[in-house]
Amino acid sequence: AVDANGVPTAWVPVDVVSGEKWEKITEIELTDAASLIKIDRDTEGKPFALKRVMIDCIVNIDKTSMMTNAKVQLNGDTVCSNAQKNFADRTVGYLAFYAELIPGSGAIVWQTMEDNNFNWSSPLQKMGYKYNSIWKSNAITSMTIVPNDGRKNFGIAGTKINVIGVRE
């Protein structure tokens, strides 16, 4: 349950699927401006195969090449590109992303670019939708984050990207 401002007021315990372990896959901090971030290795430099993934980004905004719309690709397929946020009056922005593979039907995907991304209370996040073409593979093996027009910078030095997931 949540109040009118979206703040949780009550919780209900749920059973977690046994044997599933969320773990940090990688953590990235940009040292330069980047218009494309591709993640296909874990913190040890090894390839990964995930069935669930969450990405949280704190984005230092490039005022000279400002992004207003980000997209996320899984295994080369665009699965989110509709979250828009005008960063014109900001120096820091946020991106939160969640995807879960559903056997036989694709992926459930959520994305938000709201300031309160870490508590997942954005209406954009709650609109989750299925994206079917990713199911041509059995696991998420690569993720790409890029401004939707492909010409602007997603972030500049200091942008932090955290990826956690459940391995296949």
Secondary structure, DSSP 8 states (H G I E B T S, - for coil): -B-TTS-B---------TT--EEEEEEEE-SS-BS-EEE-S-TTS----EEEEEEEEEEE--TTS--SBEEEEETTEEEE---B---TT-SEEEEEEEEEEETTTEEEEEEE-STTGGGT--HHHHT-EEE-GGGGSSSB--EEEEETTSSS-SB-TT-EEEEEEEE-
